[in-house]
Amino acid sequence: MAHVNASRLVLFDGICGLCARTVRFVLRHDREGRFVYAPLQGEVAAAVLARHSLASDLETMIYVADFDSPTERVFSKSDAILAILDELGGLWSVVAMMRILPRAIRDTVYSLVARYRYAWFGRFETCQLPAPEQRDRFLP
């Protein structure tokens, strides 16, 4: 699969306002350009989910570590967000220490936000196009 030399993939709901904001946040703080992105509605997401026998779920952001390698690992819900923050480093690694909270509690809060994300943060009719200088970091 041809893409930027990045081993970290973020799969996101391409029509979700909160997801779009999250992607912009990661883009802004990923100074080394280690992350690539793809909508959950796209072909890259379909291939990753099939490789891991996972159903498509637009109510979770998915983080894929070691993307497109034999050691590829998939994280979802709060585990995905905390892994992404940890990879960003610095102060964000401190925030990622929230993983000491039980996953059941973290994922309950995550699911609550996911359920109301369109009402709270809006939704787009189609996936948003990235800025021209960032297009090579987005996969189909």
Buried (B, 14 or more C-beta within 10 A) or exposed (E): EEBEEBBBBBBBBBBBBBBBEBBBBBBEBBEEBBBBBBBBBBEBBBBBBEEEEBEEBBBBBBBBBEBBEEEBEBBBBBBBBBBBBBBBBEEBEEBBEEBEEEEEEBBEEBEEEBEEBBEEBEBBEEBBEBEEEBEEBBBE
